[in-house]
Amino acid sequence: MEALIAVVGFLGAGKTALLKQLMENFINEGWNPFLVLNDYENANMDAQQFANQLDLKNIKALSGSCICCSGIVELRNIVNRIPEREKGITLIEANGTSDACTLMEFLGVGINKKFLPPIQISVVNAKNWQKRGEHNELESNQVQVSSLIVLSHVENITKERKEKVIKELTVLNPSAKIITKDTIDIKYLSELSPINNKVEKIEHQKAHWASCSVDLPILPNINCIEKICKHLPQNILRVKGCTNIKNEEKYTYFERTPDGNFFVRPFNGVPITGSKLLTIGPGSDPYILEKVIADSLEVKLLYK
């Protein structure tokens, strides 16, 4: 039977980085992974980041709905259509605001019998754990039914901070194994068992935020990306995009994490939907995005 693993975690916790590491390790060990990616806006952009590791036929992007509720039927259909493979393993990346307890409650219903009962891995940003203000409840919800909790961003925290985070996670989920990203071993991932903890229910709508996307023009230089990331409202918690920089052959991918840091790197290939700016969080509005883009280019909007 094939293991079915959902990877959850707050926006910017490091889910994609962990999945890339897992993909490389699984492939090196002769496994045949299938990957399902979920996001509010344009999951295809994330899917293309894995194209140099997996054949595109083994990657499925699920956009525009949340797999913990409105997208669960489509997710089940995708999973049930995954072909049987020798040493197959299926991983699902949930969007960063998923109600993880509800996801696990719904995911195991109606899944093909070729799959083992689904298990969950939570990625926790140790630096920012429970520093989310009004979103702390959502972040704590995401670890309650996880079989494995992977700490990320531990490089620049103190020993005391790390111990404090581990203690708090253990109170929330005493059954989970807690490790750091650099110590993960894929040999036991397929052997993890589901966790049946008594969980604290979250008001489901707290896991549903505004999101939107707009087209990006060719940018004159890379400094425009920094301007865009810095000038978008801070209550927009997740910013990412892909665009052309003038006179550069390759597309450029960028993102702003919830703590305000931004990163730029080459994009793998050509984005299917063209150059886009995507945001998740309160205040996500196409007009706001268009205005910030126009300001970064020092041009005027044609409409209000």
Protein Blocks (a to p, Z undefined) as FASTA:
>chain_A
ZZddddeddehilmmmmmmmmmmmmmmnopacddddddfbhpllmmmmmmmmpcfklccc
dehiafklmmmmmmmmmmmmpccdehiacdddddfkbcfklmmmmmmgopafkbccdddd
ddddfklgoilojmmmmmmmmmmmccbdcdehklmccfklmmmmmmmmmmmmmmbccddf
klgcfklmmmpccddddcddddfklmpccdddddddddfbfklmmmmmmmpcfklmbdcd
ddddehiabdcdddddfkopacddddehjafklpadddedehiafklmmmmmmmmnopac
fbZZ
